[in-house]
Each structure stands twice: as structure tokens, then as C-alpha cells.
Amino acid sequence: MRPFSAYIERAGLDVPPDNDQPVAFEPPELAELDLDDAGISTVIWTMGYGLDSAGSICGTSTSSATRAISGA
């Protein structure tokens, strides 16, 4: 049972049925990717999500991941 379904059942909530259909998607395996040819101009690297000082959700990273990308 999916976690939300278990919560709904335990809480006795009256909600419409889940009619989402699972999506079968297998991305192609790539040995390499030319970012320019693919039209990719920005890469956002994040290790997860957290809250910033204003309480907004933002991506979080580590200095080692930042160094790996920037070469610093």
C-alpha cells in the first residue's frame, strides 16, 4: 500500500479514488552527452531540498559537489 493511501485509511478520510496510471519510461542509456548539441545551457546540481533563511524550499548542496562541478 502506498504511504498516502495508508495514511488516508488510518485517518478515515473520504477522498476520491487515485486514478493515476503508472508510467513506464526507460530513458535511453547515453555513453556521453554534448550539452551544446542537446541545447542544454544550465545544469543545476542539488543534493536534496531544504528551507532557506526565508522559509522557502530550495536545493541544497555540499561544498565537495560544488567543487566537483566547478573544478575549484
C-alpha positions in Angstrom: 0.0 0.0 0.0 1.3 3.5 -0.9 2.2 5.7 2.1 -0.5 8.2 1.3 -3.1 5.5 0.9 -2.2 4.0 4.3 -2.5 7.5 6.0 -5.9 8.1 4.3 -7.1 4.7 5.5 -5.8 5.2 9.1 -7.3 8.7 9.3 -10.6 7.6 7.9 -10.6 10.4 5.3 -13.1 10.5 2.5 -11.1 11.2 -0.7 -11.7 10.5 -4.4 -10.0 7.4 -5.7 -6.5 7.6 -7.1 -6.9 7.3 -10.8 -3.3 8.0 -11.7 -1.9 5.4 -14.1 1.7 4.2 -13.7 4.0 5.4 -16.4 6.5 3.0 -17.9 9.5 5.0 -19.1 13.0 3.7 -19.8 15.4 6.6 -20.6 18.0 5.8 -23.2 21.4 5.0 -22.0 24.0 7.6 -23.0 27.7 7.0 -23.1 28.3 10.7 -23.5 26.3 13.9 -23.9 27.3 17.0 -25.7 25.5 19.8 -23.8 25.6 22.3 -26.7 24.2 19.8 -29.2 21.5 18.8 -26.8 20.6 22.5 -26.2 21.4 22.4 -22.5 22.9 25.6 -21.3 22.3 25.3 -17.5 22.9 22.4 -15.0 21.5 22.7 -11.5 23.2 20.4 -9.1 21.4 19.6 -5.8 21.9 17.0 -3.1 18.4 17.4 -1.8 16.0 20.1 -0.6 15.7 22.2 2.5 14.5 25.6 3.6 16.4 28.8 3.1 16.5 31.7 5.7 13.2 33.0 4.4 11.5 29.6 4.8 11.3 28.9 1.1 12.1 25.5 -0.3 15.5 25.5 -2.1 18.0 23.0 -3.4 20.9 22.1 -1.1 24.4 21.1 -2.0 27.7 20.3 -0.4 31.0 22.1 -1.0 32.5 18.8 -2.4 29.8 18.6 -5.0 30.2 22.3 -5.9 34.0 21.8 -6.2 33.4 18.7 -8.4 31.3 20.7 -10.8 33.3 24.0 -10.8 36.7 22.4 -10.6 37.6 24.6 -7.7 
